[in-house]
Amino acid sequence: MAGKKDYYEVLGVSRNASADEIKKSYRGLARKYHPDVNKEADAEEKFKEVKEAYDTLSDDQKRARYDQYGHEDPMAGFGGGAGGADFGGGFGDIFDMFFGGGGNRRDPNAPQRGNDLQYTMTIEFKEAVFGKETDITIPRTETCDTCHGNGAKPGSKIDTCSVCHGSGQQEVAQNTPFGRIVNRRACSNCGGRGKIIRERCTTCGGNGQVKRQRKIHVKIPAGVDDGSQLRVSGEGESGARGGPNGDLYLVLRVKSHDFFEREGDDIYCEVPLTFAQAALGDEIEIPTLTEKVKLKIPSGTQTGTFFRLKGKGVPKLRGYGQGDQHVKVTVVTPTQLTDDQKELLRQFASKNGEETSSEHHESIFERMKKAFRGE
């Protein structure tokens, strides 16, 4: 028992967590580690560990004993008694039956909900902004169309189990310190189905379910972002014995854009300005997500200045309105100047009292080198 993890730690809940908190945590972890979804080597072991923790903490009687004794419950596995009787299922099962805990056991014939599925989908930048409708194809388990889920060959006879008489359960009498207890278990003859199939369906092999590639139409709302998850109700795997289908969860991966960058509902971009535009001012054309708009650049604009285009960002996924677009301007220094252009710039610098002689001019890179040298 020393190697077992604390059940509360396994489920990631506090010791005073409510029943709803325990159930919510279990559902999330069970979905995460279910072997049909998670293909990691240790996923099945983690799934069993999570289920074992939930089976204990979801039962008030078992949880009370666990809180008192932990994994070293002296009542667990109790054996012996009058005449050395074998208690089979363990003292924990007998305790539950005696005090009514057995009423919470799952009926093996009850409808069972299908498993949830997860599908990772890559979309373009603007598809995430404006939304899209598309078809995807996923592999999933579905009810067999040939036998309609009963597992029998069409036209063949399905007999009621002679051992459990169709209940799917066997009654096993056990002698305990509290007296004679009748415990109910899944029937060993029919596997808890209550029916005996003489001729199995050739399509599903008697399982009642088959694996298929299913095309599903999905709607991606405007405003989703990288990592967003969407639930498509009822498009998971089919349930058993008439149970409802599970759900499909879409995990979205959004490609980057060459010009736009996104932060939340806001869009950012960078545009170049010539020296003359920045110094004298201008009106330039800016691309947005939907159209081109005019942006007025005031005279004397410095490189790195941001301008805001209100309402030109991403539609809000939850709520109304849109984010903004932020435009950063960068003044581009010309690299190929004629002699006349250079002379005009020298005259301009001279009138501003600026030194332009190469003997006195140092580039920013030279000044950085000197700073590193401690000069």
C-alpha positions in Angstrom: 0.0 0.0 0.0 3.0 2.3 0.6 3.4 2.9 -3.2 -0.2 4.2 -3.7 -0.8 7.9 -4.2 -3.2 9.8 -2.1 -6.6 9.7 -3.7 -7.2 13.4 -3.2 -3.9 14.1 -4.9 -4.7 11.8 -7.8 -8.0 13.7 -8.5 -6.4 17.1 -7.7 -8.9 18.2 -5.1 -8.7 19.2 -1.5 -9.7 16.9 1.3 -12.8 18.9 2.0 -13.9 18.9 -1.7 -17.6 18.5 -2.3 -19.1 15.5 -4.2 -19.7 17.8 -7.3 -16.1 18.9 -7.2 -14.9 15.3 -7.0 -17.2 14.3 -9.9 -16.1 17.2 -12.1 -12.4 16.5 -11.6 -12.9 12.8 -12.3 -14.8 13.4 -15.5 -12.0 15.7 -16.8 -9.2 13.4 -15.9 -11.0 10.3 -17.2 -11.6 12.0 -20.5 -7.9 13.0 -20.6 -6.4 9.6 -19.8 -9.0 7.3 -21.5 -7.1 4.8 -23.5 -9.3 5.4 -26.6 -8.3 9.0 -26.6 -4.8 9.2 -25.0 -2.2 7.0 -26.7 0.6 7.6 -24.3 2.2 4.5 -22.8 1.1 5.2 -19.2 -2.4 6.5 -20.1 -4.2 3.3 -19.2 -2.5 3.0 -15.8 -3.4 6.6 -15.0 -7.0 6.0 -16.1 -7.2 3.1 -13.7 -5.6 5.1 -10.9 -8.1 8.0 -11.4 -11.1 5.5 -11.5 -9.9 3.8 -8.3 -9.7 7.2 -6.5 -13.1 8.2 -7.7 -14.7 4.9 -6.7 -13.6 5.5 -3.2 -14.1 9.2 -2.8 -17.5 9.2 -4.5 -18.9 6.8 -2.0 -19.7 8.4 1.4 -19.0 5.2 3.4 -15.7 4.4 1.6 -14.6 8.0 1.8 -15.2 8.1 5.5 -13.1 5.0 6.0 -10.4 6.3 3.7 -10.2 9.6 5.6 -9.8 7.7 8.8 -7.4 4.9 7.8 -6.1 5.9 4.3 -4.8 3.0 2.2 -4.3 0.9 5.4 -8.0 0.4 6.1 -8.0 -2.5 8.6 -11.5 -3.5 7.4 -10.4 -3.9 3.7 -10.0 -7.6 2.6 -11.4 -8.9 5.9 -11.5 -12.8 5.7 -12.5 -15.7 7.9 -15.5 -16.1 10.2 -17.7 -18.9 11.4 -16.5 -22.1 9.9 -13.8 -20.3 8.0 -16.2 -19.1 5.4 -14.8 -17.4 2.3 -16.1 -13.8 1.9 -15.1 -13.6 -1.8 -15.7 -10.0 -2.8 -13.9 -8.6 0.3 -15.2 -6.9 3.5 -15.6 -3.6 1.7 -18.3 -5.0 -0.6 -20.1 -6.7 2.3 -20.0 -3.5 4.3 -21.6 -1.6 1.4 -24.3 -4.2 1.0 -25.1 -4.4 4.7 -25.4 -0.6 5.1 -27.1 0.0 1.8 -24.0 1.2 -0.2 -24.6 -1.5 -2.8 -27.6 0.5 -4.1 -25.1 2.8 -5.9 -23.6 0.0 -8.0 -24.0 0.3 -11.8 -26.6 -1.9 -13.4 -24.8 -3.9 -16.1 -27.8 -3.7 -18.3 -28.3 0.1 -17.9 -27.8 2.4 -21.0 -24.2 3.6 -21.2 -23.1 6.9 -22.6 -20.6 6.8 -25.5 -17.0 8.1 -25.1 -16.1 11.7 -25.9 -13.7 12.3 -28.8 -11.0 15.0 -29.4 -10.0 16.3 -32.9 -7.2 18.8 -33.5 -8.0 21.1 -36.5 -5.7 23.7 -38.1 -7.3 26.8 -39.6 -6.1 29.9 -41.3 -5.7 33.2 -39.5 -8.7 34.9 -41.1 -10.8 31.8 -40.7 -10.3 32.2 -36.9 -11.3 35.8 -37.1 -14.4 35.5 -39.3 -15.4 31.9 -38.6 -16.1 29.2 -41.1 -18.2 26.1 -41.8 -16.5 22.9 -43.0 -16.6 19.1 -43.1 -14.2 16.9 -41.1 -13.8 13.2 -41.1 -13.2 11.3 -37.9 -12.9 7.7 -36.9 -15.4 6.7 -34.2 -17.3 3.8 -32.8 -20.9 3.6 -34.0 -23.9 1.2 -33.5 -23.8 -1.6 -35.9 -26.4 -1.1 -38.7 -26.7 -4.8 -39.4 -27.8 -6.0 -35.9 -28.8 -2.5 -34.6 -26.6 -3.0 -31.6 -27.8 -6.3 -30.2 -24.8 -8.3 -31.5 -26.9 -11.1 -33.0 -27.1 -12.2 -36.6 -30.3 -10.9 -38.2 -33.1 -13.4 -38.0 -31.3 -15.5 -35.4 -32.7 -16.3 -31.9 -31.6 -14.4 -28.8 -32.2 -16.5 -25.7 -32.8 -15.2 -22.2 -29.9 -16.3 -19.9 -30.9 -19.3 -17.9 -28.7 -18.4 -15.0 -29.7 -14.8 -14.3 -33.1 -15.1 -16.1 -32.4 -11.9 -18.0 -31.4 -9.7 -15.1 -27.7 -9.7 -16.0 -26.9 -10.3 -12.3 -26.2 -13.3 -10.1 -27.0 -13.5 -6.4 -24.1 -14.9 -4.3 -24.8 -15.7 -0.7 -22.0 -14.9 1.8 -21.6 -15.6 5.5 -20.3 -12.6 7.4 -19.9 -11.5 11.0 -23.2 -9.6 10.6 -25.1 -12.6 9.3 -25.8 -14.0 5.8 -25.5 -11.4 3.1 -26.7 -11.8 -0.5 -24.4 -10.0 -2.9 -25.2 -9.3 -6.5 -22.6 -9.5 -9.3 -22.6 -9.5 -13.1 -23.7 -12.9 -14.4 -20.8 -15.1 -15.3 -22.8 -17.0 -17.9 -23.9 -14.0 -20.1 -21.3 -11.4 -19.0 -24.1 -9.2 -17.5 -26.1 -8.9 -20.7 -29.0 -11.0 -19.6 -29.1 -12.6 -23.1 -27.3 -15.4 -24.8 -26.5 -14.9 -28.5 -26.4 -18.2 -30.4 -25.3 -16.7 -33.8 -23.2 -13.6 -33.7 -23.5 -10.7 -36.1 -20.9 -11.1 -38.9 -20.5 -7.4 -39.3 -19.6 -6.5 -35.7 -18.6 -9.9 -34.4 -21.3 -9.7 -31.7 -20.1 -6.4 -30.1 -23.0 -4.4 -31.4 -20.6 -1.6 -32.4 -18.2 -1.0 -35.4 -15.5 1.5 -36.2 -16.3 3.9 -39.0 -15.0 7.0 -40.7 -17.7 9.6 -40.2 -18.0 13.0 -42.0 -19.3 15.7 -39.7 -20.3 19.3 -40.6 -18.9 21.8 -38.1 -19.4 25.5 -37.5 -16.5 27.5 -36.2 -17.7 30.8 -34.7 -15.9 34.2 -35.5 -13.3 35.2 -32.9 -11.8 31.9 -31.9 -8.1 31.8 -31.2 -5.3 29.3 -31.1 -6.0 26.7 -28.5 -9.8 27.3 -28.4 -11.9 24.2 -27.8 -15.4 23.7 -29.3 -17.9 21.1 -28.2 -20.0 19.4 -30.9 -22.8 17.7 -28.9 -23.6 14.1 -29.7 -20.9 13.6 -32.3 -18.7 11.4 -30.1 -18.8 7.6 -30.0 -22.2 5.9 -29.8 -23.6 4.7 -26.5 -24.2 1.1 -25.5 -27.6 -0.5 -24.8 -29.5 2.6 -26.1 -27.3 5.1 -24.2 -26.6 8.6 -25.6 -23.6 9.4 -27.8 -20.6 11.1 -26.4 -19.5 14.6 -27.5 -16.8 15.7 -30.0 -14.3 18.3 -28.8 -12.5 20.4 -31.5 -9.1 21.8 -30.5 -8.2 24.6 -32.9 -4.7 25.5 -34.1 -4.5 28.9 -35.9 -1.8 29.6 -38.5 0.2 32.9 -38.3 -0.3 35.7 -40.7 2.4 37.5 -42.8 1.3 41.0 -41.9 -1.1 40.9 -38.9 -0.4 39.7 -35.4 -3.1 39.1 -32.8 -3.3 39.7 -29.1 -6.7 38.8 -27.7 -9.2 40.7 -29.7 -6.7 43.3 -30.9 -4.7 43.3 -34.2 -1.2 44.7 -34.6 0.7 45.6 -37.7 3.8 47.6 -38.7 4.0 49.9 -41.7 7.0 51.8 -43.0 7.2 55.6 -43.5 9.7 57.6 -45.5 11.7 60.4 -43.8 9.7 63.0 -45.7 6.4 61.4 -44.6 7.4 61.3 -41.0 8.8 64.9 -41.0 6.1 66.6 -43.2 3.1 64.4 -42.4 1.0 62.5 -44.9 -2.2 60.4 -45.4 -1.4 56.8 -46.0 -3.5 53.7 -46.8 -3.6 50.9 -44.2 -4.8 47.4 -44.8 -7.2 46.0 -42.2 -8.9 42.6 -41.8 -11.8 43.7 -44.1 -10.7 46.7 -46.1 -8.2 49.5 -46.7 -8.6 52.7 -44.7 -6.9 56.1 -44.7 -4.6 57.0 -41.8 -3.4 60.5 -41.2 0.2 60.9 -40.2 0.9 64.2 -38.4 4.2 66.0 -39.1 7.0 65.2 -36.8 5.9 61.6 -36.3 8.7 59.5 -34.6 9.6 56.0 -35.5 7.8 53.5 -33.2 4.7 55.6 -32.8 1.4 53.6 -32.5 -1.9 54.7 -34.0 -5.2 53.0 -33.1 -8.0 52.1 -35.6 -11.0 51.6 -33.4 -13.2 48.6 -34.1 -10.9 47.1 -36.7 -9.8 44.2 -34.7 -11.3 40.7 -34.1 -15.0 40.1 -33.3 -15.5 39.2 -29.7 -16.2 35.5 -29.3 -18.4 36.1 -26.2 -20.2 39.4 -26.4 -20.7 42.2 -28.9 -18.3 44.5 -30.8 -14.8 44.1 -32.0 -11.3 44.8 -30.8 -9.0 47.5 -32.3 -6.2 47.5 -34.8 -2.9 49.1 -33.6 -0.5 50.4 -36.3 3.1 50.9 -35.5 5.1 53.2 -37.9 8.8 52.8 -38.6 10.7 55.5 -40.3 12.9 53.9 -43.0 16.3 55.5 -43.8 17.1 55.6 -47.5 20.1 53.6 -48.5 20.7 54.8 -52.0 21.0 58.6 -52.3 22.2 60.6 -55.3 24.9 63.3 -54.8 22.3 66.0 -55.0 20.1 64.3 -52.4 23.1 64.0 -50.1 24.0 67.6 -50.5 20.4 68.7 -49.7 20.5 66.6 -46.5 23.8 68.2 -45.5 22.4 71.6 -46.0 19.3 70.6 -44.0 21.5 69.3 -41.2 23.7 72.4 -41.2 20.8 74.7 -40.8 19.7 72.6 -37.8 23.1 72.9 -36.3 23.9 69.2 -36.8 27.4 67.9 -37.4 27.6 65.8 -40.6 31.4 65.4 -41.1 32.4 61.8 -41.2 35.3 62.7 -38.9 32.9 63.6 -36.1 30.0 61.3 -37.0 29.7 57.9 -35.3 27.1 55.3 -36.0 25.0 53.9 -33.2 26.8 50.6 -33.7 30.2 52.3 -33.0 28.8 53.9 -29.9 27.5 50.5 -28.7 30.9 49.0 -29.2 32.6 51.7 -27.2 30.0 51.2 -24.4 30.9 47.5 -24.3 34.6 48.4 -24.1 33.9 50.7 -21.3 34.9 53.8 -23.3 
